[in-house]
Amino acid sequence: MAAGLESSAWEALHQVIDPELDEPITDLGFVRSLRVDDSGEVEAHLRLPTSFCAPNFAYLMASDAKDVLRALPGVTGVLVELDDHHDSELINTGLAADAGYRDTFPGEAEQDLEELRATFRRKAHAAAMERVLTRLLKDRPELDEVDLHAITVADLPDEPATRSLLNRREAVGFDNSPSALVLVDDEGRPCTPEQVPFRLRFARATRISVEGNSHFCRGLLRTRYPGSAADQAPRAMTSEGLGR
């Protein structure tokens, strides 16, 4: 039983996304250890690239990890702890009590976790949108940049990058029907032809920032925890040379 539940627990943790880096915590190497006993008790320890990573990001990931593990059939109890962070004691106490972020950091949490999650989902969507549309321009030389304002979901190729974009559109509540326009702003509003260059540049800057932060944090983790490279999934390469 323990072996099967441990496999399910790893799969569940793969669904927990670092909100800033837009990658699963399992791929990033942020899961330090996972233990499942025969009674169904699950214990997971998380780690981050530095001891001073933002507490709101840290709490969000740890809280999401606890939620996905607790939802697994056969789990009788869950302990999730964040190791080696300057607020580990506060975060772990709050997690154990299911106190929530605001009650864990009273007087400091100006933004609740759902607002934070929404902010980074919009950034992840912008990055995925730019990635797909830039690839489309390269694959279809008859298209000019301005033509992107009329591209619909039905125009996109059936490939992993498109599926990733559709997942992120769904996460922010955007329409995924075949006739839905792909190039939109953070509120889901279509762009006019005149707005295309600015919106594409803005989305490109967001994508480069996300990918660059991921590259940097992976390196920091490997420096902080020798041997942790073995726990990081290889990153696919973009045309700009950065992983994603």
Buried (B, 14 or more C-beta within 10 A) or exposed (E): EBEEBBEBBBEBBBEBBBBBBBBBBBBBBBBBEBEBBEEBBBBBBBBBBEEEBEBBBBBBBBBBBBBBBBEBEBBEEBBBBBBBBEBBEBBBEBBEEEBBBBEBBEEEBEEEBEEBBBBBBBBBBBBBBBBBBBBBBEEEEEBEEBBBBBBEBEBBEEEEBBEBBBEBBEBBEBEEEEEBBBBBBBEBEBBEEEBBEEBBEBBBEBBBBBBBBBBEBBEBBBEBBEEBEEBBBEBEEBEEEBBB
